[in-house]
Amino acid sequence: MPMVGINNHPIAEFYVLLTIISIPFWILGYLGEPLAERMPAHLPTSAFMFVNPCIIAICLVYRQETMHGVTKLFYKIFQVQKMQNVLWCSFALFIMPIILWISYVILKKSGKKIPALNCSFQVELINFVLFFISALGEEIGWMGYLVDIMLSKWSIATTGLVMGVQWATWHNIPFLQTHHSTEWIIWQCLFTVAFRVILIWLYVHTNKSILAVILCHSTYNLAFSIFPNNGSHYNPLVVGIPTIILATTVILVPM
């Protein structure tokens, strides 16, 4: 799938191709608005674009290394041995639910009328599986293919910021399709950039464990869906500020 002029620039090539094949999904998001009520956390139907980073990664790796490269790509995703450190595993699983729980407490203490948390183990288990699959589809591209190219050029912070801006921009139309305010979207984009910095920092400090990133990504989505009324009371400002503080801290404080 080469593209004239950018096939020697893999970062730009990945993002341009990702944007092109995401257009039908963004259109679907507008056409399929009535279906959003049936989606986990009432996500727009454009959320099905989670498969696109995976598709692009497979195509680009196959072009360079044929099926042998594609096999290696999937093999490194499920290297469970990189998750043997209990502290890093706990961080990946619990850091985002903790941040969202703190934001819930802050909103309750501030006097906001927010319903009590109400979740079913069976429902949330199904949601976790769905969110794991969607995170897998995204991270095969972002972390399985693109991140090492970027880290070979830039620091963790720069890579996180550049990829975070790409990630937030790619999500921007689905954010618009949720019909939230401009302020909500701006803060969600800022959160998205900071979250990507944390994910890349986690990836580097778990000996490049993509599985750790997928778990962290999945548990954020799960915590979002558990927020009262399928995330309708989620506030990206209250979630974004501690996430930005954490992202800044992990970059500035040496490990």
Wavefront OBJ file of the C-alpha trace (Angstrom):
o trace
v 0.000 0.000 0.000
v 2.696 2.524 -0.897
v 1.852 6.186 -1.338
v 3.899 8.405 -3.606
v 5.827 11.030 -1.675
v 5.351 9.640 1.828
v 6.234 5.955 1.622
v 9.715 6.836 2.901
v 8.177 8.650 5.873
v 6.491 5.872 7.875
v 5.024 8.133 10.580
v 3.257 10.367 8.053
v 2.323 7.388 5.890
v 0.681 5.580 8.808
v -1.385 8.591 9.822
v -2.437 9.560 6.281
v -3.567 6.008 5.518
v -5.322 5.797 8.887
v -7.209 9.012 8.170
v -8.264 7.875 4.702
v -9.703 4.532 5.766
v -11.406 6.121 8.802
v -13.555 8.445 6.660
v -16.252 5.795 5.990
v -16.453 5.124 9.735
v -16.893 8.845 10.499
v -19.709 8.943 7.942
v -21.208 5.841 9.571
v -21.099 7.694 12.893
v -23.471 10.332 11.514
v -25.703 7.900 9.653
v -25.891 5.450 12.551
v -26.663 7.861 15.397
v -29.801 5.928 16.475
v -27.616 2.852 17.036
v -25.419 4.654 19.584
v -27.938 3.854 22.334
v -27.080 0.168 21.872
v -23.315 0.696 21.931
v -21.239 0.183 25.109
v -21.157 3.522 26.982
v -23.351 4.915 24.158
v -20.313 5.360 21.924
v -20.941 6.557 18.360
v -20.898 3.870 15.683
v -17.730 5.478 14.301
v -16.015 3.779 17.264
v -15.772 0.694 15.041
v -12.798 2.444 13.458
v -10.728 0.768 16.199
v -9.859 -1.880 13.592
v -8.102 0.633 11.329
v -4.716 0.998 13.089
v -4.464 -2.796 13.041
v -5.289 -2.953 9.330
v -2.722 -0.283 8.453
v -0.033 -1.927 10.600
v -0.600 -5.331 8.988
v -0.444 -3.850 5.472
v 2.725 -1.856 6.124
v 4.509 -4.696 7.925
v 3.502 -7.169 5.209
v 4.880 -4.844 2.533
v 8.215 -4.691 4.338
v 8.585 -8.195 5.803
v 5.802 -10.362 4.259
v 3.901 -12.807 6.516
v 6.963 -13.432 8.669
v 6.820 -9.815 9.832
v 3.068 -9.971 10.458
v 3.559 -13.090 12.574
v 6.226 -11.304 14.629
v 3.903 -8.328 15.047
v 1.197 -10.456 16.643
v 3.669 -12.526 18.645
v 5.098 -9.525 20.464
v 1.631 -8.369 21.501
v 1.044 -11.381 23.739
v 4.451 -11.699 25.394
v 2.954 -12.349 28.822
v 6.389 -12.826 30.391
v 6.904 -9.054 30.208
v 3.989 -8.654 32.645
v 5.559 -10.637 35.489
v 6.366 -7.553 37.575
v 3.417 -7.194 39.963
v 3.863 -3.434 40.433
v 3.819 -2.644 36.715
v 0.917 -5.033 36.147
v -1.019 -3.339 38.962
v -0.237 0.085 37.524
v -1.508 -0.958 34.094
v -4.736 -2.397 35.496
v -5.657 0.110 38.177
v -4.177 3.568 37.513
v -6.971 4.796 35.222
v -9.860 3.337 37.284
v -8.299 5.044 40.327
v -8.111 8.395 38.508
v -11.728 8.086 37.373
v -12.833 7.046 40.862
v -11.073 10.121 42.294
v -12.824 12.303 39.723
v -16.157 10.748 40.716
v -15.518 11.539 44.382
v -14.499 15.119 43.523
v -17.678 15.642 41.489
v -19.816 14.226 44.317
v -18.091 16.414 46.937
v -18.489 19.496 44.737
v -22.246 19.222 45.040
v -22.920 17.896 41.545
v -26.031 15.746 41.335
v -24.477 12.470 40.229
v -26.174 9.083 40.630
v -24.503 6.381 42.665
v -22.275 3.914 40.843
v -24.355 1.012 39.641
v -22.732 -1.839 37.761
v -23.275 -5.515 37.146
v -20.354 -7.943 37.212
v -21.668 -9.875 34.215
v -22.261 -6.723 32.149
v -18.904 -5.204 33.010
v -17.115 -8.474 32.248
v -18.659 -8.448 28.776
v -17.766 -4.766 28.411
v -14.174 -5.472 29.435
v -13.852 -8.144 26.744
v -15.267 -5.723 24.155
v -12.977 -2.918 25.297
v -9.987 -5.273 25.309
v -10.701 -6.191 21.689
v -11.054 -2.539 20.685
v -7.860 -1.559 22.521
v -6.089 -4.474 20.860
v -7.168 -3.241 17.445
v -5.862 0.247 18.156
v -2.619 -0.661 19.889
v -1.476 -3.152 17.247
v -1.058 -0.077 15.075
v -0.004 2.636 17.494
v 2.260 0.523 19.733
v 2.894 -2.609 17.688
v 4.027 -0.760 14.595
v 4.435 3.001 15.030
v 5.852 3.660 18.499
v 9.292 2.084 18.006
v 9.789 4.108 14.820
v 9.024 7.275 16.767
v 11.112 6.312 19.816
v 14.106 5.735 17.528
v 13.882 9.433 16.624
v 12.526 11.122 19.748
v 12.298 10.927 23.534
v 9.375 9.376 25.414
v 7.903 12.833 26.022
v 8.142 13.980 22.407
v 6.868 10.646 21.099
v 3.969 10.777 23.551
v 3.035 14.322 22.600
v 3.256 13.747 18.836
v 1.381 10.442 18.923
v -1.044 11.874 21.490
v -1.943 14.758 19.171
v -2.376 12.289 16.290
v -4.537 10.052 18.500
v -6.691 12.932 19.737
v -7.127 14.341 16.211
v -8.160 10.917 14.924
v -10.776 10.694 17.710
v -12.010 14.252 17.240
v -14.914 13.482 14.902
v -16.221 10.666 17.151
v -15.963 13.138 20.056
v -18.080 15.592 18.048
v -20.590 12.830 17.357
v -21.222 12.435 21.102
v -22.832 15.927 21.009
v -20.830 17.220 23.948
v -19.843 20.859 24.357
v -16.738 22.386 22.789
v -15.200 22.653 26.274
v -15.818 18.923 26.868
v -14.130 18.027 23.574
v -11.108 20.283 24.232
v -10.536 18.747 27.662
v -11.047 15.232 26.321
v -8.422 15.921 23.645
v -5.993 17.212 26.293
v -6.706 14.121 28.385
v -6.115 11.915 25.324
v -2.664 13.423 24.708
v -1.672 13.031 28.373
v -2.988 9.468 28.468
v -0.900 8.559 25.419
v 2.214 9.936 27.129
v 1.463 7.645 30.094
v 0.878 4.649 27.815
v 4.206 5.146 26.037
v 6.010 5.635 29.358
v 4.367 2.391 30.572
v 5.419 0.611 27.373
v 9.065 1.627 27.768
v 9.218 0.725 31.474
v 7.615 -2.703 31.010
v 10.300 -3.776 28.543
v 8.036 -2.796 25.622
v 4.987 -4.750 26.748
v 2.133 -4.002 24.358
v -0.131 -6.147 26.526
v 0.416 -3.739 29.450
v -0.682 -0.851 27.244
v -3.743 -2.754 26.025
v -4.782 -3.536 29.609
v -4.340 0.086 30.704
v -6.299 1.319 27.679
v -9.050 -1.259 28.291
v -9.488 -0.463 31.978
v -9.823 3.253 31.219
v -12.621 2.496 28.755
v -14.243 0.167 31.281
v -14.045 2.770 34.062
v -15.547 5.335 31.671
v -18.488 3.031 30.946
v -19.052 2.388 34.674
v -19.347 6.122 35.349
v -23.041 6.811 36.104
v -25.414 6.429 33.175
v -22.880 4.877 30.801
v -20.378 7.685 31.143
v -22.870 10.531 30.687
v -21.627 12.173 33.919
v -17.962 11.728 32.989
v -16.149 15.084 33.161
v -12.894 15.240 31.116
v -11.734 18.374 32.935
v -11.835 16.628 36.321
v -10.298 13.467 34.827
v -7.868 15.352 32.590
v -6.144 17.465 35.250
v -4.859 14.520 37.372
v -3.969 12.647 34.178
v -1.932 15.619 32.905
v -0.243 15.895 36.321
v 0.604 12.180 36.239
v 1.918 12.391 32.661
v 4.105 15.372 33.603
v 5.361 13.582 36.716
v 6.351 10.345 34.984
v 8.288 12.314 32.377
v 10.078 14.641 34.793
v 10.821 12.185 37.612
v 13.552 9.680 36.619
v 12.815 5.976 37.145
l 1 2 3 4 5 6 7 8 9 10 11 12 13 14 15 16 17 18 19 20 21 22 23 24 25 26 27 28 29 30 31 32 33 34 35 36 37 38 39 40 41 42 43 44 45 46 47 48 49 50 51 52 53 54 55 56 57 58 59 60 61 62 63 64 65 66 67 68 69 70 71 72 73 74 75 76 77 78 79 80 81 82 83 84 85 86 87 88 89 90 91 92 93 94 95 96 97 98 99 100 101 102 103 104 105 106 107 108 109 110 111 112 113 114 115 116 117 118 119 120 121 122 123 124 125 126 127 128 129 130 131 132 133 134 135 136 137 138 139 140 141 142 143 144 145 146 147 148 149 150 151 152 153 154 155 156 157 158 159 160 161 162 163 164 165 166 167 168 169 170 171 172 173 174 175 176 177 178 179 180 181 182 183 184 185 186 187 188 189 190 191 192 193 194 195 196 197 198 199 200 201 202 203 204 205 206 207 208 209 210 211 212 213 214 215 216 217 218 219 220 221 222 223 224 225 226 227 228 229 230 231 232 233 234 235 236 237 238 239 240 241 242 243 244 245 246 247 248 249 250 251 252 253 254 255
